[in-house]
Amino acid sequence: MNINIKVYLHSKGTKFLQSGSFPVKNSDFKKEPDWTAAVAAYEWIQQIKINFAASDDFRIDQVIYNGDIEITELVEKVKPII
């Protein structure tokens, strides 16, 4: 199945939004939907950091999936954002 994720980020003194649709395992999502979405978002944010050569001021302002489900704190618990 696919979930829709929006990430509001800050880097190089600029705030920006990235959004997309991501595949997740249906069984994982049924068991722990928020955590499954957080892991997918974390992996995507790591790709964004690499692609945009994120600066020292990089931060996650907000992460939302499937319209309005807030998971920012869970994403930050997946692994420390460095």
N, CA, C and O atoms as CSV, one atom per row, in Angstrom:
chain,resi,resn,atom,element,x,y,z
A,1,MET,N,N,0.831,-1.183,0.000
A,1,MET,CA,C,0.000,0.000,0.000
A,1,MET,C,C,0.872,1.243,0.000
A,1,MET,O,O,2.058,1.168,0.322
A,2,ASN,N,N,0.311,2.362,-0.350
A,2,ASN,CA,C,1.033,3.636,-0.370
A,2,ASN,C,C,0.462,4.591,0.669
A,2,ASN,O,O,-0.738,4.596,0.943
A,3,ILE,N,N,1.355,5.403,1.241
A,3,ILE,CA,C,0.933,6.473,2.133
A,3,ILE,C,C,1.461,7.788,1.579
A,3,ILE,O,O,2.484,7.811,0.895
A,4,ASN,N,N,0.773,8.872,1.870
A,4,ASN,CA,C,1.192,10.203,1.449
A,4,ASN,C,C,1.877,10.893,2.621
A,4,ASN,O,O,1.347,10.937,3.731
A,5,ILE,N,N,3.060,11.430,2.353
A,5,ILE,CA,C,3.846,12.084,3.403
A,5,ILE,C,C,4.177,13.500,2.977
A,5,ILE,O,O,4.529,13.752,1.825
A,6,LYS,N,N,4.059,14.432,3.934
A,6,LYS,CA,C,4.505,15.812,3.744
A,6,LYS,C,C,5.537,16.106,4.827
A,6,LYS,O,O,5.304,15.848,6.008
A,7,VAL,N,N,6.677,16.647,4.412
A,7,VAL,CA,C,7.699,17.035,5.380
A,7,VAL,C,C,7.989,18.523,5.203
A,7,VAL,O,O,8.239,19.002,4.097
A,8,TYR,N,N,7.948,19.228,6.314
A,8,TYR,CA,C,8.288,20.647,6.346
A,8,TYR,C,C,9.678,20.731,6.968
A,8,TYR,O,O,9.878,20.376,8.129
A,9,LEU,N,N,10.626,21.205,6.177
A,9,LEU,CA,C,12.025,21.196,6.585
A,9,LEU,C,C,12.612,22.600,6.563
A,9,LEU,O,O,12.027,23.530,6.008
A,10,HIS,N,N,13.778,22.730,7.178
A,10,HIS,CA,C,14.510,23.995,7.194
A,10,HIS,C,C,15.966,23.670,6.905
A,10,HIS,O,O,16.544,22.788,7.538
A,11,SER,N,N,16.560,24.375,5.955
A,11,SER,CA,C,17.972,24.207,5.639
A,11,SER,C,C,18.471,25.447,4.919
A,11,SER,O,O,17.758,26.042,4.111
A,12,LYS,N,N,19.684,25.822,5.218
A,12,LYS,CA,C,20.311,26.980,4.580
A,12,LYS,C,C,19.461,28.244,4.725
A,12,LYS,O,O,19.378,29.062,3.809
A,13,GLY,N,N,18.832,28.386,5.894
A,13,GLY,CA,C,18.038,29.567,6.184
A,13,GLY,C,C,16.692,29.615,5.491
A,13,GLY,O,O,16.018,30.644,5.525
A,14,THR,N,N,16.287,28.518,4.861
A,14,THR,CA,C,15.041,28.497,4.097
A,14,THR,C,C,14.141,27.359,4.569
A,14,THR,O,O,14.606,26.247,4.818
A,15,LYS,N,N,12.851,27.653,4.688
A,15,LYS,CA,C,11.872,26.613,4.989
A,15,LYS,C,C,11.333,26.085,3.667
A,15,LYS,O,O,11.108,26.851,2.730
A,16,PHE,N,N,11.126,24.762,3.593
A,16,PHE,CA,C,10.555,24.209,2.374
A,16,PHE,C,C,9.730,22.963,2.678
A,16,PHE,O,O,9.872,22.333,3.726
A,17,LEU,N,N,8.869,22.635,1.731
A,17,LEU,CA,C,7.956,21.504,1.839
A,17,LEU,C,C,8.292,20.498,0.754
A,17,LEU,O,O,8.514,20.865,-0.400
A,18,GLN,N,N,8.329,19.242,1.127
A,18,GLN,CA,C,8.444,18.146,0.175
A,18,GLN,C,C,7.281,17.208,0.463
A,18,GLN,O,O,6.945,16.965,1.622
A,19,SER,N,N,6.673,16.685,-0.587
A,19,SER,CA,C,5.583,15.734,-0.384
A,19,SER,C,C,5.668,14.639,-1.438
A,19,SER,O,O,6.193,14.840,-2.533
A,20,GLY,N,N,5.138,13.478,-1.077
A,20,GLY,CA,C,5.157,12.367,-2.006
A,20,GLY,C,C,4.385,11.184,-1.477
A,20,GLY,O,O,3.904,11.182,-0.344
A,21,SER,N,N,4.278,10.178,-2.321
A,21,SER,CA,C,3.582,8.943,-1.984
A,21,SER,C,C,4.627,7.828,-1.880
A,21,SER,O,O,5.506,7.713,-2.734
A,22,PHE,N,N,4.525,7.007,-0.826
A,22,PHE,CA,C,5.551,6.009,-0.561
A,22,PHE,C,C,4.933,4.648,-0.256
A,22,PHE,O,O,3.928,4.560,0.449
A,23,PRO,N,N,5.539,3.589,-0.792
A,23,PRO,CA,C,5.040,2.240,-0.498
A,23,PRO,C,C,5.472,1.791,0.900
A,23,PRO,O,O,6.605,2.029,1.319
A,24,VAL,N,N,4.566,1.148,1.599
A,24,VAL,CA,C,4.875,0.520,2.891
A,24,VAL,C,C,4.247,-0.867,2.899
A,24,VAL,O,O,3.280,-1.130,2.185
A,25,LYS,N,N,4.812,-1.751,3.719
A,25,LYS,CA,C,4.236,-3.092,3.822
A,25,LYS,C,C,2.885,-3.009,4.514
A,25,LYS,O,O,2.756,-2.434,5.595
A,26,ASN,N,N,1.900,-3.582,3.883
A,26,ASN,CA,C,0.536,-3.550,4.402
A,26,ASN,C,C,0.467,-4.148,5.803
A,26,ASN,O,O,-0.216,-3.603,6.670
A,27,SER,N,N,1.164,-5.263,6.039
A,27,SER,CA,C,1.110,-5.921,7.354
A,27,SER,C,C,1.736,-5.028,8.434
A,27,SER,O,O,1.211,-4.949,9.545
A,28,ASP,N,N,2.848,-4.358,8.120
A,28,ASP,CA,C,3.470,-3.448,9.081
A,28,ASP,C,C,2.555,-2.274,9.389
A,28,ASP,O,O,2.417,-1.862,10.540
A,29,PHE,N,N,1.930,-1.738,8.339
A,29,PHE,CA,C,1.064,-0.580,8.513
A,29,PHE,C,C,-0.156,-0.923,9.367
A,29,PHE,O,O,-0.576,-0.123,10.202
A,30,LYS,N,N,-0.720,-2.104,9.157
A,30,LYS,CA,C,-1.876,-2.505,9.959
A,30,LYS,C,C,-1.506,-2.670,11.428
A,30,LYS,O,O,-2.307,-2.371,12.313
A,31,LYS,N,N,-0.283,-3.149,11.685
A,31,LYS,CA,C,0.161,-3.391,13.053
A,31,LYS,C,C,0.519,-2.085,13.768
A,31,LYS,O,O,0.078,-1.849,14.892
A,32,GLU,N,N,1.318,-1.240,13.112
A,32,GLU,CA,C,1.792,0.017,13.706
A,32,GLU,C,C,1.816,1.114,12.633
A,32,GLU,O,O,2.880,1.424,12.096
A,33,PRO,N,N,0.673,1.693,12.320
A,33,PRO,CA,C,0.622,2.648,11.207
A,33,PRO,C,C,1.509,3.877,11.404
A,33,PRO,O,O,2.220,4.266,10.478
A,34,ASP,N,N,1.485,4.488,12.568
A,34,ASP,CA,C,2.275,5.703,12.778
A,34,ASP,C,C,3.772,5.406,12.710
A,34,ASP,O,O,4.523,6.156,12.086
A,35,TRP,N,N,4.208,4.323,13.343
A,35,TRP,CA,C,5.631,3.979,13.333
A,35,TRP,C,C,6.092,3.624,11.918
A,35,TRP,O,O,7.176,4.032,11.501
A,36,THR,N,N,5.287,2.874,11.187
A,36,THR,CA,C,5.628,2.501,9.812
A,36,THR,C,C,5.775,3.746,8.952
A,36,THR,O,O,6.703,3.841,8.149
A,37,ALA,N,N,4.871,4.693,9.113
A,37,ALA,CA,C,4.953,5.954,8.371
A,37,ALA,C,C,6.187,6.744,8.799
A,37,ALA,O,O,6.845,7.363,7.962
A,38,ALA,N,N,6.505,6.732,10.080
A,38,ALA,CA,C,7.675,7.463,10.580
A,38,ALA,C,C,8.969,6.911,9.991
A,38,ALA,O,O,9.860,7.681,9.633
A,39,VAL,N,N,9.081,5.602,9.887
A,39,VAL,CA,C,10.282,4.994,9.311
A,39,VAL,C,C,10.411,5.376,7.839
A,39,VAL,O,O,11.501,5.720,7.381
A,40,ALA,N,N,9.306,5.319,7.097
A,40,ALA,CA,C,9.327,5.716,5.685
A,40,ALA,C,C,9.725,7.182,5.542
A,40,ALA,O,O,10.520,7.530,4.669
A,41,ALA,N,N,9.177,8.035,6.395
A,41,ALA,CA,C,9.498,9.463,6.349
A,41,ALA,C,C,10.958,9.703,6.691
A,41,ALA,O,O,11.624,10.507,6.040
A,42,TYR,N,N,11.460,9.015,7.703
A,42,TYR,CA,C,12.862,9.170,8.105
A,42,TYR,C,C,13.790,8.812,6.943
A,42,TYR,O,O,14.722,9.554,6.633
A,43,GLU,N,N,13.529,7.678,6.308
A,43,GLU,CA,C,14.378,7.251,5.186
A,43,GLU,C,C,14.346,8.281,4.065
A,43,GLU,O,O,15.377,8.576,3.461
A,44,TRP,N,N,13.183,8.819,3.789
A,44,TRP,CA,C,13.056,9.822,2.731
A,44,TRP,C,C,13.789,11.111,3.108
A,44,TRP,O,O,14.453,11.716,2.267
A,45,ILE,N,N,13.670,11.526,4.351
A,45,ILE,CA,C,14.356,12.746,4.810
A,45,ILE,C,C,15.867,12.582,4.678
A,45,ILE,O,O,16.565,13.536,4.336
A,46,GLN,N,N,16.373,11.390,4.944
A,46,GLN,CA,C,17.807,11.160,4.778
A,46,GLN,C,C,18.212,11.347,3.312
A,46,GLN,O,O,19.274,11.902,3.029
A,47,GLN,N,N,17.380,10.891,2.388
A,47,GLN,CA,C,17.649,11.087,0.959
A,47,GLN,C,C,17.607,12.572,0.603
A,47,GLN,O,O,18.436,13.055,-0.168
A,48,ILE,N,N,16.648,13.283,1.164
A,48,ILE,CA,C,16.539,14.727,0.902
A,48,ILE,C,C,17.797,15.430,1.393
A,48,ILE,O,O,18.338,16.292,0.700
A,49,LYS,N,N,18.264,15.069,2.581
A,49,LYS,CA,C,19.470,15.691,3.127
A,49,LYS,C,C,20.659,15.497,2.192
A,49,LYS,O,O,21.437,16.425,1.970
A,50,ILE,N,N,20.795,14.308,1.652
A,50,ILE,CA,C,21.912,14.021,0.743
A,50,ILE,C,C,21.744,14.784,-0.573
A,50,ILE,O,O,22.692,15.404,-1.053
A,51,ASN,N,N,20.555,14.744,-1.151
A,51,ASN,CA,C,20.306,15.381,-2.450
A,51,ASN,C,C,20.441,16.894,-2.405
A,51,ASN,O,O,20.873,17.507,-3.381
A,52,PHE,N,N,20.076,17.502,-1.283
A,52,PHE,CA,C,20.112,18.960,-1.179
A,52,PHE,C,C,21.359,19.467,-0.458
A,52,PHE,O,O,21.483,20.664,-0.199
A,53,ALA,N,N,22.283,18.561,-0.135
A,53,ALA,CA,C,23.490,18.944,0.601
A,53,ALA,C,C,23.108,19.828,1.791
A,53,ALA,O,O,23.515,20.986,1.892
A,54,ALA,N,N,22.319,19.244,2.678
A,54,ALA,CA,C,21.786,19.979,3.825
A,54,ALA,C,C,22.886,20.648,4.638
A,54,ALA,O,O,23.993,20.125,4.775
A,55,SER,N,N,22.555,21.802,5.164
A,55,SER,CA,C,23.504,22.593,5.940
A,55,SER,C,C,23.421,22.251,7.429
A,55,SER,O,O,22.611,21.426,7.850
A,56,ASP,N,N,24.276,22.905,8.208
A,56,ASP,CA,C,24.308,22.676,9.654
A,56,ASP,C,C,23.005,23.069,10.342
A,56,ASP,O,O,22.697,22.563,11.421
A,57,ASP,N,N,22.240,23.963,9.727
A,57,ASP,CA,C,20.981,24.392,10.350
A,57,ASP,C,C,19.793,23.524,9.922
A,57,ASP,O,O,18.642,23.899,10.143
A,58,PHE,N,N,20.068,22.365,9.309
A,58,PHE,CA,C,18.993,21.473,8.862
A,58,PHE,C,C,18.155,21.024,10.047
A,58,PHE,O,O,18.684,20.616,11.081
A,59,ARG,N,N,16.844,21.104,9.883
A,59,ARG,CA,C,15.941,20.603,10.922
A,59,ARG,C,C,14.615,20.192,10.300
A,59,ARG,O,O,14.244,20.627,9.209
A,60,ILE,N,N,13.927,19.350,11.027
A,60,ILE,CA,C,12.582,18.927,10.637
A,60,ILE,C,C,11.615,19.788,11.420
A,60,ILE,O,O,11.637,19.791,12.650
A,61,ASP,N,N,10.760,20.525,10.711
A,61,ASP,CA,C,9.757,21.333,11.398
A,61,ASP,C,C,8.479,20.537,11.647
A,61,ASP,O,O,7.879,20.643,12.717
A,62,GLN,N,N,8.059,19.737,10.659
A,62,GLN,CA,C,6.824,18.977,10.827
A,62,GLN,C,C,6.774,17.842,9.809
A,62,GLN,O,O,7.227,17.987,8.674
A,63,VAL,N,N,6.214,16.705,10.237
A,63,VAL,CA,C,5.992,15.575,9.340
A,63,VAL,C,C,4.539,15.126,9.518
A,63,VAL,O,O,4.077,14.887,10.634
A,64,ILE,N,N,3.843,15.020,8.405
A,64,ILE,CA,C,2.423,14.636,8.412
A,64,ILE,C,C,2.235,13.536,7.367
A,64,ILE,O,O,2.848,13.569,6.299
A,65,TYR,N,N,1.383,12.568,7.685
A,65,TYR,CA,C,1.050,11.582,6.657
A,65,TYR,C,C,-0.451,11.413,6.548
A,65,TYR,O,O,-1.208,11.677,7.483
A,66,ASN,N,N,-0.853,10.958,5.359
A,66,ASN,CA,C,-2.270,10.731,5.020
A,66,ASN,C,C,-3.169,11.888,5.438
A,66,ASN,O,O,-4.206,11.692,6.072
A,67,GLY,N,N,-2.757,13.080,5.075
A,67,GLY,CA,C,-3.593,14.260,5.266
A,67,GLY,C,C,-3.317,15.061,6.506
A,67,GLY,O,O,-2.932,16.226,6.405
A,68,ASP,N,N,-3.502,14.471,7.701
A,68,ASP,CA,C,-3.406,15.284,8.912
A,68,ASP,C,C,-2.858,14.547,10.135
A,68,ASP,O,O,-3.037,15.004,11.264
A,69,ILE,N,N,-2.195,13.415,9.919
A,69,ILE,CA,C,-1.680,12.663,11.059
A,69,ILE,C,C,-0.235,13.093,11.326
A,69,ILE,O,O,0.667,12.824,10.533
A,70,GLU,N,N,-0.044,13.757,12.449
A,70,GLU,CA,C,1.246,14.341,12.851
A,70,GLU,C,C,2.156,13.258,13.425
A,70,GLU,O,O,1.776,12.568,14.371
A,71,ILE,N,N,3.367,13.102,12.856
A,71,ILE,CA,C,4.306,12.091,13.341
A,71,ILE,C,C,5.724,12.654,13.529
A,71,ILE,O,O,6.691,11.893,13.533
A,72,THR,N,N,5.851,13.949,13.680
A,72,THR,CA,C,7.170,14.575,13.777
A,72,THR,C,C,8.011,13.963,14.890
A,72,THR,O,O,9.173,13.626,14.662
A,73,GLU,N,N,7.458,13.815,16.074
A,73,GLU,CA,C,8.225,13.274,17.199
A,73,GLU,C,C,8.646,11.829,16.958
A,73,GLU,O,O,9.749,11.435,17.338
A,74,LEU,N,N,7.785,11.042,16.335
A,74,LEU,CA,C,8.147,9.655,16.036
A,74,LEU,C,C,9.295,9.592,15.033
A,74,LEU,O,O,10.204,8.775,15.181
A,75,VAL,N,N,9.261,10.445,14.018
A,75,VAL,CA,C,10.340,10.467,13.023
A,75,VAL,C,C,11.666,10.770,13.710
A,75,VAL,O,O,12.685,10.161,13.383
A,76,GLU,N,N,11.664,11.688,14.640
A,76,GLU,CA,C,12.900,12.061,15.341
A,76,GLU,C,C,13.385,10.936,16.255
A,76,GLU,O,O,14.556,10.918,16.633
A,77,LYS,N,N,12.501,9.990,16.618
A,77,LYS,CA,C,12.899,8.864,17.456
A,77,LYS,C,C,13.434,7.689,16.638
A,77,LYS,O,O,14.056,6.787,17.199
A,78,VAL,N,N,13.205,7.684,15.336
A,78,VAL,CA,C,13.681,6.570,14.515
A,78,VAL,C,C,15.190,6.470,14.661
A,78,VAL,O,O,15.713,5.411,15.007
A,79,LYS,N,N,15.882,7.547,14.405
A,79,LYS,CA,C,17.320,7.699,14.646
A,79,LYS,C,C,17.558,9.197,14.779
A,79,LYS,O,O,16.815,9.993,14.205
A,80,PRO,N,N,18.567,9.584,15.516
A,80,PRO,CA,C,18.833,11.014,15.622
A,80,PRO,C,C,19.136,11.618,14.254
A,80,PRO,O,O,19.913,11.056,13.482
A,81,ILE,N,N,18.529,12.752,13.959
A,81,ILE,CA,C,18.787,13.470,12.721
A,81,ILE,C,C,20.071,14.273,12.930
A,81,ILE,O,O,20.129,15.164,13.777
A,82,ILE,N,N,21.083,13.948,12.156
A,82,ILE,CA,C,22.384,14.611,12.322
A,82,ILE,C,C,22.634,15.514,11.140
A,82,ILE,O,O,23.673,16.170,11.073
